[in-house]
Amino acid sequence: MLVPWDPTHGLAPPPVAADSVFSAAQLERAEAYRLWARVCSWSSLAVSVAVACWLGFGRWGVRIADRSRGPRWLRLLTVVAALLVIGRLVTLPFAVALRQRQLEEGLATSSWPAWTLDLLLNLGLEIGVSTVAVLVLSWCARRWRRTWPVVAGGVVAALVVLGSFVYPVVVEPLFNDFRSLPDGELRSEIFALADAEGVPIDDVLVSDASRRTTTLNAYVSGFGDTRRVVVYDNLLDAAAREETLSVVAHELAHARHDDVLVGTALGATGAFAAVGLLGLVLVPLRRRGVELGQVRAVPAVLALVAVAGLLSAPIQNGISRHVELRADVVALDTTADLPGGVDAFIAVQQRLALRSLADPTPPTWSQWWFGSHPTVLERIALARSY
């Protein structure tokens, strides 16, 4: 009911020809890089899920759990941390190889120490969030022997909602510094765009994203009157003013339709349902003497989460592509009468694709499973037909 399944009302045109947008050299470079990136990413994903299942459904995960010592909460934390660190270590060669290729292609700008620090921060956040979820599941399973999925599902769903509100305030500042965009023409035009789309914003911030990446981007952070438009500094440096406004209009469209809130609601609903499914899937493990309330159940839970994440990816990304397409339609509606208008939308899509070496023609099944946005050729076709 909340997902825009047909944002173009059946008028979405077929993708434009790749050679009508990019040169042969540009296509060759993008396709070569994306082939390498897909091989690294898919290999990393396959190894990650395989190791999680090996630890979760075999004996080694139980052995790690049985060797943990201390209070219950500390044992849960120790086991979660050990399993996630193992998972990160086995996929580290793929991450390093991809990072090296990004440096060679000029897609990354941060130093290896800075990249390592980001890696450790992400791992720490993953351990913290996973431990809280496991603690909730374990406590509920011990407290309510038969009805724990209902209680735990409700608590996990509430944590998903809480995380959406906490993330902009707590997590974002860990990775980037922000400053207000100085008063001037661009700041005034962004506020005017927000008014045109009926989105109240509190401030326009500039993120120092250039110290990590060359990718151009912007986004809207926060809720209600605390919403802020965040613009990458390299977008301001590389794109024309009309192109920047086109990107901002797209991001404001997400706020206009409360896409973050809708996504949060869908995530919370999915989390509630997932806990119920977890209760069913764990039935065979109980026959092996593994109960959810036990520390030795943690490896199985993390393995099931890894498998569920992989299997649910087409659903999540399918929803995301429709939401992104609606944001494109709104951005075109909003900026059509501005200087540059549709031409600025097309130009910035080309620029974004070239700066990130996006593959204009990804494999169909890969786009269906992993693609969170329409392809650049689909977005340009929409704009040309506008």
PyMOL commands that set and color helices and strands:
alter all, ss='L'
color gray80, all
select helices_A, chain A and resi 18-20+24-57+59-66+72-105+112-143+148-175+185-196+209-211+224-226+233-238+241-256+259-281+283-287+295-335+341-356+364-370+376-385
alter helices_A, ss='H'
color red, helices_A
select strands_A, chain A and resi 178-180+203-207+218-221+228-232
alter strands_A, ss='S'
color yellow, strands_A
deselect
rebuild
show_as cartoon
